[in-house]
C-alpha cells in the first residue's frame, strides 16, 4: 500500500493509494494540492480516484490547501475527525499554544531548508486553521466538510488504516495506523525534524501528548510518516523515541 509524500509547504502532505482509491492527508497549501494534481496527470489517473481528503489536525499548515484540492478534484469528499466539527460550529475552542512556544517554533521553521519557498506557498493558500477562535467568523470554509471520523474506526476508502485520537499538540490531533504495514502517520504528535523520532514539545497540553504517546507505544511500528521531517523506516518500534 504506497504512501507518497507530497512536498509543497511546511507540513508534509501524504497521498495513500489503496487499490482503486486514493486519500490525501494534510494538504497544507495550494502548491501541495497542485502537485497532487500533477501526480495524477503524470500517471494518467482519473480525478475520481481521489476519494477523500482529511487532516491529522486543523492547523493552517495542514488544511490551507484543501479548497484548492476540492477545485481540482470536484468529487473528493472532505472529512475531519469529529472533534473538528465542534470547533467549526463554535461549540469548542482548539487549545492555544503559549506565545513563547510559537516563537520557538517560528525559529525552528526559519532554520529549515526551503523556508522562504514554504512561506510563499502558505501566503497564497487559505488562512483557515489559524488557532484564534475569533477567526472562525472571518475565515469560513470554502467547501463542505463532514466531521464524522471516529477513533478506532477504519478510515473511509482505506479499510486497513485506523484513526487514533492523540490529543496534545491540539485537542483534535489524530494519527493513522496500518497494522499490516506497521506504518504510522503521526501528524504533529511525533516529528523527525531533528533526524530522529521525537515527541513534539510544541503542544498546548504536554500532559495529554504524553498520554497519547503511551497509547501509541504498544503498536508495532516500523515506518513513521511525520507531519514535519523525513519519513523513517525500519525503526524497530516506538520505545526509542525521545520524549
C-alpha positions as CSV (number, residue, x, y, z in Angstrom):
1,X,0.0,0.0,0.0
2,X,2.0,3.0,-1.2
3,X,2.3,6.1,0.9
4,X,3.6,9.1,-1.2
5,X,5.0,12.2,0.4
6,X,4.0,15.4,-1.5
7,X,6.1,18.5,-0.9
8,X,4.7,21.9,-1.1
9,X,4.7,23.6,2.3
10,X,6.0,23.4,5.9
11,X,4.0,20.3,6.7
12,X,4.2,17.0,4.8
13,X,1.3,16.1,2.6
14,X,0.6,12.4,2.0
15,X,-1.2,10.5,-0.7
16,X,-2.2,7.0,0.2
17,X,-3.2,4.6,-2.5
18,X,-5.4,1.5,-1.8
19,X,-6.5,-0.3,-4.9
20,X,-8.8,1.9,-6.9
21,X,-8.9,4.6,-4.2
22,X,-6.6,7.4,-3.0
23,X,-6.8,9.5,0.1
24,X,-5.0,12.8,0.7
25,X,-3.7,13.7,4.2
26,X,-2.7,17.2,5.4
27,X,-3.0,19.3,2.2
28,X,-1.5,22.4,3.7
29,X,-1.0,24.7,0.7
30,X,-2.3,25.3,-2.8
31,X,1.2,24.1,-4.0
32,X,0.7,20.7,-2.4
33,X,-2.8,20.5,-4.0
34,X,-1.4,21.3,-7.4
35,X,1.3,18.7,-7.0
36,X,-1.2,16.1,-6.2
37,X,-3.0,17.0,-9.5
38,X,0.4,16.8,-11.3
39,X,0.9,13.3,-9.8
40,X,-2.4,12.2,-11.2
41,X,-1.6,13.7,-14.6
42,X,1.8,12.0,-14.8
43,X,0.2,8.6,-14.1
44,X,-2.9,9.3,-16.3
45,X,-5.2,8.7,-13.3
46,X,-8.8,9.8,-13.3
47,X,-9.5,12.5,-10.8
48,X,-12.4,10.4,-9.4
49,X,-9.9,8.1,-7.9
50,X,-9.1,10.7,-5.2
51,X,-12.0,9.8,-2.8
52,X,-11.2,11.7,0.4
53,X,-9.1,14.4,1.9
54,X,-8.6,14.7,5.6
55,X,-6.1,16.1,8.1
56,X,-4.3,15.0,11.3
57,X,-5.4,18.2,12.9
58,X,-7.0,21.5,12.0
59,X,-4.0,23.8,11.8
60,X,-3.3,26.1,8.9
61,X,-0.2,24.3,7.7
62,X,-2.2,21.1,7.4
63,X,-5.5,22.3,5.9
64,X,-4.9,25.5,3.9
65,X,-4.7,23.8,0.5
66,X,-7.9,21.8,0.8
67,X,-10.2,24.2,-1.0
68,X,-7.7,24.2,-4.0
69,X,-7.7,20.4,-3.9
70,X,-11.5,20.4,-3.9
71,X,-11.5,22.7,-7.0
72,X,-9.1,20.4,-8.8
73,X,-10.9,17.2,-7.7
74,X,-14.6,18.0,-7.7
75,X,-15.7,14.6,-6.5
76,X,-13.4,14.5,-3.5
77,X,-15.0,14.3,0.0
78,X,-13.7,16.4,2.8
79,X,-14.0,14.8,6.2
80,X,-12.3,15.5,9.5
81,X,-12.1,14.0,13.0
82,X,-15.3,14.5,14.9
83,X,-13.7,17.0,17.3
84,X,-13.1,19.4,14.5
85,X,-16.9,19.7,13.9
86,X,-17.4,21.1,17.4
87,X,-14.8,23.7,16.7
88,X,-16.2,24.7,13.3
89,X,-19.7,25.0,14.9
90,X,-18.1,27.3,17.5
91,X,-19.1,25.0,20.3
92,X,-15.5,24.4,21.4
93,X,-12.1,26.0,21.0
94,X,-8.9,24.4,19.8
95,X,-6.4,24.8,22.6
96,X,-4.0,27.6,22.3
97,X,-0.2,27.2,22.4
98,X,1.8,29.6,24.6
99,X,3.4,32.6,22.7
100,X,6.9,31.5,23.8
101,X,6.4,28.2,22.1
102,X,5.1,29.9,18.9
103,X,8.3,32.0,18.8
104,X,10.5,28.9,19.3
105,X,8.5,27.1,16.6
106,X,9.0,30.0,14.2
107,X,12.7,30.0,14.8
108,X,12.8,26.3,14.0
109,X,10.8,26.7,10.8
110,X,13.0,29.5,9.6
111,X,16.0,27.3,10.1
112,X,14.6,24.6,7.8
113,X,15.7,24.3,4.2
114,X,13.2,25.9,1.8
115,X,11.5,28.1,4.4
116,X,11.2,31.1,2.0
117,X,9.6,28.9,-0.6
118,X,7.3,27.3,2.0
119,X,6.3,30.7,3.4
120,X,5.4,31.9,-0.1
121,X,3.2,28.8,-0.6
122,X,1.4,29.5,2.7
123,X,0.8,33.1,1.8
124,X,-1.2,32.2,-1.3
125,X,-3.2,29.5,0.4
126,X,-6.3,29.6,2.6
127,X,-6.0,31.1,6.1
128,X,-8.3,28.8,7.8
129,X,-6.9,26.8,10.7
130,X,-5.2,29.7,12.4
131,X,-5.8,28.8,16.1
132,X,-7.5,32.0,17.1
133,X,-11.2,31.4,17.8
134,X,-12.4,34.8,16.6
135,X,-11.1,34.0,13.1
136,X,-13.6,31.2,12.6
137,X,-16.1,34.0,11.9
138,X,-13.9,35.9,9.4
139,X,-12.3,32.8,7.7
140,X,-15.1,30.4,6.8
141,X,-14.5,27.2,4.9
142,X,-14.9,27.4,1.1
143,X,-16.1,23.8,1.0
144,X,-18.4,21.4,2.7
145,X,-16.7,19.4,5.4
146,X,-18.2,16.4,7.2
147,X,-16.6,15.8,10.6
148,X,-17.5,12.2,11.2
149,X,-14.2,10.3,11.5
150,X,-14.1,8.5,14.8
151,X,-11.4,6.8,16.8
152,X,-11.0,3.1,16.4
153,X,-12.9,3.1,13.1
154,X,-11.3,2.4,9.7
155,X,-10.6,5.4,7.5
156,X,-13.1,5.6,4.7
157,X,-11.7,4.1,1.5
158,X,-8.7,2.8,3.5
159,X,-10.0,-0.3,5.2
160,X,-6.7,-1.3,6.7
161,X,-6.0,2.1,8.2
162,X,-7.3,3.0,11.7
163,X,-7.7,6.5,13.2
164,X,-6.2,7.0,16.7
165,X,-7.0,10.1,18.7
166,X,-3.7,11.6,20.0
167,X,-4.6,15.0,21.7
168,X,-1.7,17.1,23.0
169,X,-0.4,19.2,20.1
170,X,-4.0,20.2,19.7
171,X,-7.2,18.7,21.1
172,X,-8.2,17.3,17.7
173,X,-4.9,15.7,16.8
174,X,-5.0,12.2,15.4
175,X,-2.6,9.6,13.9
176,X,-3.4,7.0,11.2
177,X,-2.1,3.4,11.7
178,X,-1.8,0.5,9.3
179,X,-1.2,-2.7,11.4
180,X,-0.4,-4.8,8.3
181,X,2.3,-2.5,7.1
182,X,3.4,-1.4,10.6
183,X,3.1,2.2,9.4
184,X,2.1,5.2,11.5
185,X,1.2,8.7,10.1
186,X,1.9,10.8,13.1
187,X,0.8,14.3,12.2
188,X,2.4,16.7,14.7
189,X,2.4,14.2,17.5
190,X,5.7,12.6,16.6
191,X,8.2,14.6,14.5
192,X,11.5,13.8,12.8
193,X,12.9,17.4,12.1
194,X,16.0,16.6,14.2
195,X,16.7,13.4,12.1
196,X,15.2,11.1,14.7
197,X,11.8,10.4,16.1
198,X,10.8,12.7,19.0
199,X,7.6,13.6,20.8
200,X,6.5,17.1,19.8
201,X,7.2,19.7,22.5
202,X,5.3,22.3,20.6
203,X,1.9,21.5,22.1
204,X,-1.0,23.0,24.0
205,X,-1.2,20.2,26.6
206,X,2.1,18.5,27.5
207,X,0.4,16.0,29.8
208,X,-2.1,15.0,27.1
209,X,0.6,14.4,24.5
210,X,2.5,12.1,26.9
211,X,-0.7,10.2,27.5
212,X,-1.2,9.9,23.7
213,X,2.3,8.6,23.3
214,X,1.6,5.9,25.9
215,X,-1.4,4.9,23.8
216,X,0.8,4.6,20.7
217,X,3.6,2.8,22.5
218,X,2.3,-0.8,22.2
219,X,1.8,-0.5,18.4
220,X,4.1,-2.4,16.2
221,X,5.7,0.3,14.1
222,X,8.4,0.1,11.5
223,X,7.6,3.1,9.4
224,X,6.9,6.7,10.6
225,X,5.4,9.3,8.3
226,X,5.6,12.6,10.3
227,X,3.9,15.9,9.9
228,X,7.3,17.6,9.7
229,X,10.6,16.0,8.9
230,X,11.5,13.0,6.7
231,X,9.8,9.6,6.9
232,X,11.8,7.0,8.7
233,X,11.8,3.3,8.1
234,X,12.8,0.1,10.0
235,X,12.7,2.0,13.3
236,X,12.0,-1.1,15.3
237,X,9.2,0.3,17.4
238,X,8.4,3.5,19.3
239,X,10.4,2.7,22.5
240,X,13.5,4.6,21.5
241,X,11.6,7.9,20.7
242,X,12.9,10.9,22.5
243,X,10.3,12.2,25.0
